[in-house]
Amino acid sequence: MPTPARVIVLPKEKGPLEIIEMSLPDPGPYQVVVKQFASGVCHSQLHQMHNPRMGPVVLGHESTGTVLSVGSEVDHVVVGDVVMVTWVPRNAAATQRAPESAALTLPDGSVATSQNVFTWADTTIADEQYVVKVAADINKEVTAIIGCAVMTGAGAVENTAGVKEGESVVIFGVGGVGLSAVVAAKAVKANPIIAVDLDDSKLKFAAQFGATHTINAGNENAIEKIKALTVDPSRRSFMGTPVSGADYAFDCIGLKQTMEQIVPAVRNGTFGAETGGTAVLVGVPQTTVELNAIDMLIHEKKFVGSIGGSCSPDRDFPKYLDWYDKGLLDLDAMVTERFTLDQINEATAALENGEIAGRAILVY
């Protein structure tokens, strides 16, 4: 039986987001229909809103909810299960079937597409690979951001970079993703943990989550300050100078300027002994980037990408829920704004204007 839903749609032509009342179809063999509790409001959706598109689009990619119905081939969840919806396959290594992106036929006959899933709706339908079963007693609002913000930031530190105890970390941009990277760096006992941003209030907020040092890049030279905080006279570079810079630098923004800062922010290699630091791109870029090839060659630095924190949700989501339960991941503090579905245009405007200190969510 079709399921009634209120869905936020980005129209083909430039204009505000629209809320459309419609009926979701019965799930296909590998689909799950989920009545949602809450969804994160992610900065990457702003890119989708500003970029040209061929037709209407449905947005959102992190949420919590309850299963309403399942397809005939779905065996990991049943009706009534509490789940998270995310945009990364829950266990890509365990299946050979490519998950299908959600698409909706709107009342006017047009088809709204998604990149993977859509969670800006009170009810959604998704491929079962994007649906992760969780405990029924979780906090059903703030945990919604685990499905993107937390896994992207924390996963970049743990999975992509593999930061170890005592290694130095610098994080550019401390919104929801950057704060999650700070939390993970603290969890693995990195030191120092340096947060870089242009907003003093966000830097103060990052200190609450574990940043040991903060740098306002609008007021001082971030690279010089990072090097001053991380100089190690016991190491010598190719040129014979003392090594300075972080072991790992994470760009959680994706701007041209920050992408070009993370390589000089990491340490040089110790000539003949160890390679240089690693710059990790986490934020979604909208431009090309120019890197200093001589710096990377002579100092054996690395520039790598991290998509979704290199996460496997079936493995990682229970860990992040456990962090929350133990107080290691303060999602109650990280979620700084709540909006209703009808306030979606207010929510995206606040995000674009830099008015969200941590992470905003839609609560249904």
Residue pairs with C-beta under 8 A, 6 or more apart in sequence:
1 26
2 23
2 24
2 25
2 26
3 23
3 24
3 33
3 68
3 69
3 123
3 125
4 21
4 22
4 23
4 24
4 123
5 21
5 22
5 23
5 24
5 121
5 122
5 123
5 124
6 19
6 20
6 21
6 121
6 122
6 123
6 341
7 19
7 20
7 21
7 22
7 58
7 104
7 112
7 118
7 120
7 121
8 17
8 18
8 19
8 20
8 58
8 59
8 60
8 120
8 121
8 341
8 344
9 17
9 18
9 19
9 20
9 56
9 57
9 58
9 106
9 112
10 17
10 18
10 48
10 49
10 53
10 56
10 57
10 58
10 59
10 112
11 18
11 56
12 53
12 54
12 55
12 56
12 110
16 345
17 49
17 59
17 120
17 344
17 345
17 348
19 341
19 342
19 344
20 106
20 107
22 104
22 106
22 107
24 33
24 104
24 123
24 124
24 125
25 125
26 33
26 69
27 33
27 69
27 70
27 71
27 74
27 125
28 71
29 71
29 72
29 73
29 74
30 71
30 73
30 74
30 97
30 99
30 100
30 127
30 128
30 129
31 70
31 71
31 74
31 125
31 126
31 127
31 128
32 67
32 69
32 70
32 71
32 74
32 77
32 83
32 125
32 126
32 127
32 128
32 131
33 67
33 68
33 69
33 70
33 123
33 124
33 125
34 63
34 65
34 66
34 67
34 68
34 83
34 85
34 123
34 124
34 125
34 126
34 131
35 65
35 66
35 68
35 122
35 123
36 63
36 64
36 65
36 85
36 119
36 121
36 122
36 123
36 124
36 364
37 63
37 64
37 65
37 66
37 140
37 141
37 144
37 363
37 364
38 63
38 64
38 140
38 141
38 142
38 144
38 361
38 362
38 363
38 364
39 60
39 62
39 63
39 119
39 120
39 144
39 361
39 362
39 364
40 60
40 61
40 62
40 63
40 119
40 144
40 145
40 147
40 148
40 149
40 176
40 359
40 360
40 361
40 362
41 60
41 339
41 347
41 348
41 351
41 356
41 359
41 360
41 361
41 362
42 60
42 61
42 62
42 148
42 149
42 176
43 175
43 177
43 283
43 284
43 351
44 284
45 59
45 60
45 120
45 348
46 348
46 351
46 352
47 284
47 286
48 57
48 59
48 115
49 59
49 348
55 110
55 111
55 112
55 113
56 106
56 110
56 111
56 112
56 113
57 112
57 113
57 114
58 102
58 104
58 112
58 113
58 114
58 118
58 120
58 121
59 114
59 118
59 120
60 117
60 118
60 119
60 120
60 121
60 362
61 85
61 86
61 87
61 115
61 116
61 117
61 118
61 119
61 147
61 148
62 84
62 85
62 86
62 87
62 119
62 144
62 145
62 146
62 147
62 148
62 149
63 84
63 85
63 119
63 124
63 144
63 147
64 82
64 83
64 84
64 85
64 134
64 138
64 140
64 141
64 143
64 144
65 82
65 83
65 84
65 85
65 123
65 124
66 80
66 81
66 82
66 83
67 77
67 78
67 79
67 80
67 81
67 82
67 83
67 131
68 79
68 123
69 79
70 77
70 78
70 79
70 128
71 128
73 128
74 128
76 128
76 131
76 133
77 83
77 128
77 131
77 133
81 133
81 136
82 133
82 134
82 135
82 136
82 138
82 140
83 131
83 132
83 133
83 134
84 131
84 132
84 134
84 143
84 144
84 146
84 147
84 313
84 317
85 117
85 119
85 124
85 126
85 130
85 131
85 132
85 147
86 117
86 130
86 132
86 147
86 148
86 151
86 313
86 317
87 115
87 116
87 117
87 130
87 147
87 148
87 308
88 130
88 151
88 308
88 311
88 312
88 313
89 95
89 99
89 129
89 130
89 313
90 129
90 130
90 131
90 132
90 312
90 313
90 314
91 129
91 312
91 313
91 314
91 315
92 129
92 312
93 312
95 129
97 129
99 116
99 127
99 128
99 129
99 130
100 127
101 113
101 114
101 115
101 116
101 117
101 127
102 113
102 114
102 116
102 117
102 118
102 124
102 125
102 126
102 127
103 111
103 112
103 113
103 114
104 111
104 112
104 118
104 125
105 111
106 112
116 127
116 130
117 124
117 126
117 127
117 130
118 124
118 126
119 147
120 341
120 344
120 362
121 341
122 341
122 364
132 147
132 313
132 314
132 317
134 143
134 317
134 318
134 321
135 321
138 321
139 324
139 331
139 332
141 335
141 338
141 361
141 363
142 324
142 331
142 332
142 334
142 335
142 361
143 321
143 324
143 331
144 361
145 176
145 331
145 334
145 335
145 359
145 361
146 317
146 320
146 321
146 331
147 313
147 317
148 308
149 176
149 177
149 180
149 334
149 359
150 176
150 180
150 183
150 320
150 329
150 331
151 180
151 308
151 309
151 311
151 313
151 316
151 317
151 320
152 177
152 180
152 282
152 306
152 308
152 309
152 311
153 176
153 177
153 178
153 179
153 180
153 181
153 182
153 183
153 184
153 250
153 252
153 282
153 309
154 180
154 181
154 183
154 184
154 187
154 309
154 320
154 329
155 184
155 306
155 308
155 309
155 310
155 311
155 316
156 181
156 184
156 250
156 252
156 280
156 282
156 306
156 309
156 310
157 163
157 169
157 181
157 184
157 185
157 188
157 190
157 248
157 250
157 309
158 184
158 187
158 188
158 309
159 306
159 309
159 310
159 311
159 316
160 280
160 304
160 306
160 309
160 310
161 248
161 250
161 278
161 280
161 304
161 306
163 169
163 184
163 185
163 188
163 190
163 247
163 248
164 188
164 190
165 188
165 189
165 190
166 189
166 190
166 191
167 190
167 191
167 247
167 248
168 190
168 191
168 192
168 194
168 230
168 246
168 247
168 248
168 267
169 181
169 185
169 190
169 192
169 193
169 194
169 246
169 247
169 248
169 249
169 250
170 194
170 195
170 196
170 226
170 246
170 248
170 249
170 250
170 262
170 265
170 266
171 178
171 181
171 182
171 185
171 193
171 194
171 195
171 196
171 206
171 211
171 249
171 250
171 252
172 178
172 196
172 197
172 217
172 222
172 249
172 250
172 251
172 252
172 253
172 258
172 261
172 262
172 265
173 196
173 197
173 251
173 252
173 253
173 258
173 283
174 182
174 195
174 196
174 197
174 202
174 203
174 205
174 206
174 211
174 252
175 202
175 252
175 356
175 358
175 359
176 334
176 356
176 358
176 359
177 252
177 282
177 283
178 195
178 197
178 206
178 250
178 252
178 253
179 205
179 206
179 209
179 334
179 358
179 359
180 329
180 334
181 250
181 252
181 282
182 193
182 195
182 206
182 209
182 210
182 211
183 209
183 210
183 323
183 328
183 329
183 330
185 193
185 210
186 193
186 209
186 210
186 328
187 323
187 328
190 248
191 212
192 212
192 213
192 229
192 230
193 210
193 211
193 212
193 213
194 211
194 212
194 213
194 214
194 215
194 226
194 229
194 230
194 246
195 203
195 206
195 207
195 211
195 213
195 214
195 215
196 214
196 215
196 217
196 222
196 226
197 203
197 206
197 214
197 215
197 216
197 217
198 216
198 217
198 218
199 216
199 354
200 216
201 357
202 357
203 211
203 214
203 215
203 216
204 214
205 357
205 358
206 214
207 214
208 330
208 333
209 330
209 333
209 334
213 229
215 222
215 225
215 226
222 261
222 265
223 261
223 264
223 265
226 244
226 245
226 246
226 249
226 265
227 244
227 245
228 244
230 244
230 245
230 246
230 267
231 242
231 243
231 244
232 242
232 243
232 244
232 267
233 242
235 242
235 243
235 267
235 270
235 273
236 242
236 243
236 270
236 271
237 243
237 268
237 269
237 270
237 271
237 299
238 268
238 269
238 271
238 298
238 299
239 298
240 271
241 268
243 267
243 268
243 269
243 270
244 267
244 268
245 264
245 265
245 266
245 267
245 268
245 276
245 277
246 265
246 266
246 267
246 277
247 266
247 267
247 277
247 278
248 266
248 277
248 278
248 279
248 280
249 261
249 262
249 263
249 265
249 266
249 277
249 278
249 279
249 280
250 262
250 280
250 282
250 306
251 258
251 259
251 261
251 262
251 279
251 280
251 281
251 282
251 283
252 282
252 283
253 283
254 281
254 282
254 283
254 284
254 285
254 286
255 283
255 285
255 287
256 285
256 287
256 288
256 289
258 283
259 281
259 285
259 287
259 289
260 289
260 290
260 291
262 279
262 280
262 281
262 303
263 279
263 291
263 292
263 295
263 296
263 301
263 303
264 292
264 295
265 277
265 279
266 276
266 277
266 278
266 279
266 301
267 276
267 277
267 299
268 276
268 277
268 298
268 299
268 300
268 301
269 275
269 276
269 299
269 300
269 301
275 300
275 301
275 302
276 296
276 299
276 300
276 301
276 302
277 301
277 302
278 301
278 302
278 303
278 304
279 301
279 302
279 303
279 304
280 304
280 305
280 306
281 303
281 304
281 305
281 306
282 306
282 309
291 303
295 301
296 302
296 303
309 316
320 329
323 329
324 330
324 331
333 358
334 358
334 359
335 358
335 359
335 360
335 361
336 356
336 357
336 358
336 359
336 360
337 347
337 350
337 355
337 356
337 357
337 358
337 359
337 360
337 361
338 360
338 361
338 362
338 363
339 346
339 347
339 360
339 361
339 362
339 363
340 362
340 363
340 364
341 362
341 364
343 362
344 362
347 360
347 362
350 356
350 360
351 360
